[in-house]
Amino acid sequence: MLKAKIHRATVTETKIDYPGSIAIDSKLMDAVGILPYEAVLIADVTNGARLETYAVPAEAGSGKIEVLGAAAHLINQGDIIIIINFAQFTPEEAKGHKPKVVVPDEKNQIKKIL
């Protein structure tokens, strides 16, 4: 099930020569409950690319969304992306689960929590 989503963040930087992951402002990660090194699915609204990687925290409040490693061949600086995180739940847990969703502004600061 959907656990968390950062909806329409702006990619601030890409770095190909990096072991691979996505650095996310830790304030955004905390707001939706994405843990360091947890798997995330990235959907690029700008070009339609989709890929799976893991999240690493960037400085809190920095607004950084940095696509690192091979994924930087698919996603560009300035692209609008959706960062999606899934989790497994028991049927009982699933009945009461509500995903955490953050909508950032154009500087990747929290605009709205759904």
C-alpha positions as CSV (number, residue, x, y, z in Angstrom):
1,M,0.0,0.0,0.0
2,L,1.0,3.6,-0.4
3,K,2.8,4.7,2.8
4,A,4.0,8.2,1.8
5,K,4.2,10.6,-1.1
6,I,6.0,13.9,-1.8
7,H,3.9,15.2,-4.6
8,R,5.4,17.5,-7.3
9,A,8.9,18.3,-5.9
10,T,11.4,20.1,-8.1
11,V,14.7,18.5,-8.8
12,T,17.4,20.9,-7.6
13,E,20.5,19.0,-8.9
14,T,21.6,15.8,-10.6
15,K,25.0,14.1,-10.1
16,I,25.9,11.1,-12.3
17,D,29.2,10.2,-10.5
18,Y,27.7,9.1,-7.3
19,P,26.9,5.6,-5.9
20,G,23.2,6.1,-6.6
21,S,20.1,7.3,-4.7
22,I,18.0,10.4,-4.2
23,A,18.9,13.0,-1.6
24,I,15.7,14.6,-0.1
25,D,15.4,17.5,2.3
26,S,15.2,15.7,5.6
27,K,12.3,17.9,6.6
28,L,10.2,16.5,3.8
29,M,11.3,13.0,4.6
30,D,10.3,13.4,8.3
31,A,6.9,15.0,7.3
32,V,5.9,11.8,5.4
33,G,7.9,9.2,7.4
34,I,10.4,8.1,4.8
35,L,13.4,6.7,6.6
36,P,17.0,7.0,5.4
37,Y,17.9,4.3,2.9
38,E,14.2,3.3,2.5
39,A,13.1,2.4,-1.1
40,V,11.2,5.0,-3.1
41,L,9.7,5.0,-6.5
42,I,10.3,8.2,-8.5
43,A,7.8,9.3,-11.2
44,D,9.1,12.2,-13.4
45,V,6.1,14.3,-14.3
46,T,8.2,16.3,-16.8
47,N,9.3,13.4,-19.0
48,G,7.4,10.3,-17.9
49,A,10.5,8.4,-16.6
50,R,9.9,6.1,-13.6
51,L,12.6,4.4,-11.5
52,E,13.2,2.9,-8.1
53,T,16.0,3.9,-5.7
54,Y,16.5,4.7,-2.1
55,A,16.3,7.9,-0.1
56,V,19.1,9.6,1.7
57,P,18.6,12.7,3.8
58,A,19.7,16.1,2.7
59,E,20.1,19.1,5.0
60,A,16.8,20.0,6.8
61,G,15.1,23.0,5.3
62,S,17.5,23.2,2.3
63,G,14.9,22.3,-0.3
64,K,17.3,19.9,-1.9
65,I,16.0,17.2,-4.1
66,E,19.1,15.7,-5.8
67,V,19.0,12.8,-8.2
68,L,22.2,10.8,-7.8
69,G,23.9,8.1,-9.8
70,A,22.5,6.4,-12.9
71,A,19.1,7.9,-12.4
72,A,20.6,11.2,-13.4
73,H,20.5,10.0,-17.0
74,L,16.7,9.8,-16.8
75,I,15.8,12.9,-14.6
76,N,17.1,16.4,-15.1
77,Q,17.5,19.4,-12.9
78,G,14.3,21.4,-12.9
79,D,12.1,18.4,-13.5
80,I,8.9,18.0,-11.4
81,I,8.8,14.6,-9.7
82,I,6.6,12.5,-7.4
83,I,8.4,10.5,-4.7
84,I,6.4,7.5,-3.7
85,N,7.0,5.1,-0.8
86,F,5.1,1.8,-0.3
87,A,4.9,-0.5,2.7
88,Q,3.4,-3.8,3.6
89,F,0.6,-4.0,6.1
90,T,-1.5,-6.7,7.7
91,P,-5.1,-6.7,6.7
92,E,-6.0,-5.2,10.1
93,E,-3.3,-2.5,9.8
94,A,-4.4,-1.7,6.2
95,K,-8.0,-0.9,7.3
96,G,-6.9,2.0,9.4
97,H,-3.9,3.2,7.3
98,K,-3.9,6.6,5.8
99,P,-0.9,7.6,3.6
100,K,1.1,10.7,4.5
101,V,1.3,13.1,1.6
102,V,3.2,16.4,1.4
103,V,2.8,18.9,-1.4
104,P,5.9,21.2,-1.6
105,D,6.1,24.6,-3.1
106,E,8.4,25.6,-5.9
107,K,11.3,25.8,-3.5
108,N,10.6,22.3,-2.0
109,Q,9.3,23.8,1.3
110,I,6.1,22.2,2.8
111,K,3.1,24.0,1.3
112,K,0.4,21.5,2.3
113,I,0.1,18.3,4.2
114,L,-2.7,16.1,3.0
